[in-house]
Amino acid sequence: MSFKKNDYCTLVQQASDAVPGFRKIRHYGMLANRAKAKLKMQQMKMGISIVPKIKMDWKQVAREAMNFDADACPCCLSGRMHTIRFFAAHAQVVETFLLHYNTLLSS
């Protein structure tokens, strides 16, 4: 039994949708990272629509999925909180916050 390239693409697409637990091996062959351009061209030829993923920040996800407003004041629930400062990952938060707070007090 032999497969044509289009038959293989259709089989992989249908198997990934229909068979629970089906895993695609993405390190070799046409599903590898270096073959993404070829894969997109093949999908376009087959008429498979490619829907781009929409990036949402965590506040939008919380608002839509959990009906939770992250900017609402936790005390009165009617006011809005505003971001004053972001801290980088693994930053010394206490020292940075105190430095920022003392700068606010002195001005």
FENBELDA-V220509 format. One record per backbone hydrogen bond with DSSP energy under -0.5 kcal/mol. CO is the residue of the C=O (numbers start at 1). NH is the residue of the N-H. Records with the same first field share a line. If there is no record, write none. Layout:
# FENBELDA-V220509
CO->NH, NH
This chain:
# FENBELDA-V220509
4->8
5->9
6->10
7->11
8->12
9->13
10->14
11->15
12->16
13->17
14->18
15->19
18->20
19->22
24->26
28->31
29->32
32->35
33->36
35->39
36->40
37->41
38->42
39->43
40->44
41->45
42->46
43->47, 48
44->47
47->49
49->51
50->52
53->55
57->61
58->62
59->63
60->64
61->65, 66
62->66, 68
68->70
69->72
71->81
73->77
79->73
88->91
91->93
92->96
93->97
94->98
95->99
96->100
97->101
98->102
99->103
100->104
101->105
102->106
103->107
